[in-house]
Amino acid sequence: VYCPEDRLETIVTEATASLTPLTLQVTGLSYTKEFLKTGFIAFAPSDRLVQLSNNVRDHLQMPMEYDLDLHLSLIYKDIPLDQKRMVMLRFIVSIATVTFDTVKIMTPSEQRWDDVLSWTEIYRQTLNR
């Protein structure tokens, strides 16, 4: 979610207060023409994550329409689609699940949003075990 929310940290803290780590089922590897989804691990839908996303969105001052597309980005690179395909063919995923135990809010650099290494962590919440 990208938005100028004054209460975003509070909203996320409240939404995750009773949340335990989330284990997601891996469905495969993929890539898109989008910069922020250059190459990624795709996950099966998760009712718990949909509920968390909806809970946060319902408390935002300026909620955005957002399709929750569960994935873990592996690469951020502006390259042609055929090169992305070749890069992703080199990956082998030998795991069936990935468990996430932390929620972070990151903000992009004011100068270059596409420089993900310059993004700043503004909030971190470890989920209850």
C-alpha positions in Angstrom: 0.0 0.0 0.0 1.5 3.4 -1.0 -0.3 6.2 0.8 0.4 9.2 3.0 -1.2 7.9 6.1 -0.6 9.6 9.4 -1.8 6.5 11.4 -0.3 3.7 9.3 1.9 2.4 12.0 -0.9 2.3 14.5 -3.3 0.7 12.0 -0.7 -2.1 11.2 0.1 -2.6 14.9 -3.6 -3.1 15.7 -4.2 -5.3 12.7 -1.3 -7.6 13.6 -1.7 -7.6 17.4 -3.0 -11.2 17.5 -1.5 -12.4 14.3 0.9 -15.4 14.4 3.4 -16.1 11.6 1.9 -16.7 8.2 2.9 -19.8 6.2 2.2 -19.6 2.5 2.1 -22.4 0.0 4.5 -21.9 -2.9 2.9 -22.3 -6.3 5.9 -21.6 -8.5 8.2 -19.0 -10.0 7.1 -16.3 -12.3 8.0 -12.9 -13.9 6.1 -10.0 -15.4 6.9 -6.8 -17.3 6.4 -4.8 -14.1 9.5 -3.6 -12.4 8.3 -4.5 -8.9 7.5 -8.0 -10.1 10.6 -8.7 -12.2 11.1 -12.2 -10.9 9.3 -13.7 -7.9 8.0 -16.7 -6.0 4.3 -17.0 -6.3 2.0 -18.2 -3.4 -1.4 -19.7 -3.2 -4.2 -17.5 -1.8 -4.3 -17.1 1.9 -7.5 -16.3 3.8 -5.5 -14.9 6.8 -3.5 -12.5 4.6 -6.6 -11.4 2.7 -8.2 -10.7 6.1 -5.1 -8.7 7.3 -5.1 -6.7 4.0 -8.8 -5.9 4.3 -8.4 -5.0 7.9 -5.6 -2.5 7.2 -7.4 -1.1 4.1 -10.7 -0.6 6.0 -8.9 1.7 8.5 -7.1 3.9 6.0 -8.1 7.5 5.5 -7.6 7.1 1.7 -8.0 3.4 0.9 -6.9 2.3 -2.5 -8.2 -0.5 -4.7 -5.5 -3.2 -4.5 -5.4 -6.7 -5.9 -3.6 -8.8 -3.3 -1.2 -10.9 -5.5 0.8 -13.0 -3.0 4.5 -13.1 -4.1 8.0 -12.7 -2.8 10.2 -10.6 -5.2 13.6 -12.1 -5.9 14.8 -9.5 -8.5 14.1 -5.9 -9.3 15.5 -5.0 -12.7 14.2 -3.2 -15.7 15.2 -5.6 -18.4 13.3 -7.0 -21.5 10.7 -9.7 -20.7 12.7 -12.4 -22.6 15.7 -11.8 -20.3 13.5 -12.0 -17.3 12.3 -15.4 -18.5 15.8 -16.6 -19.0 16.9 -15.4 -15.5 13.9 -17.1 -13.8 14.6 -20.4 -15.6 17.9 -20.6 -13.6 16.0 -20.6 -10.3 14.9 -23.8 -8.7 12.5 -23.7 -5.8 12.7 -26.8 -3.7 10.5 -25.6 -0.9 6.7 -26.1 -0.5 6.1 -23.3 2.0 7.5 -20.0 3.2 6.8 -18.7 6.7 6.7 -14.9 7.3 7.1 -13.8 10.9 7.6 -10.0 10.4 5.6 -7.2 8.9 7.5 -4.2 7.6 6.5 -0.8 6.2 9.0 0.5 3.7 9.0 3.8 2.0 10.8 4.5 -1.3 13.5 7.1 -1.8 12.2 10.5 -2.8 14.7 10.7 -5.6 14.3 7.2 -7.1 11.5 4.8 -6.2 13.0 2.2 -8.4 16.2 2.0 -6.3 14.9 -0.5 -3.8 18.2 -0.6 -1.9 17.6 3.1 -0.9 14.1 2.4 0.5 13.8 3.1 4.2 12.2 0.9 6.8 9.8 3.0 8.8 8.1 0.3 10.8 8.7 -3.3 11.8 6.4 -5.7 13.8 7.4 -9.2 14.7 4.4 -11.5 14.8 3.4 -13.3 17.9 4.6 -16.9 18.2 
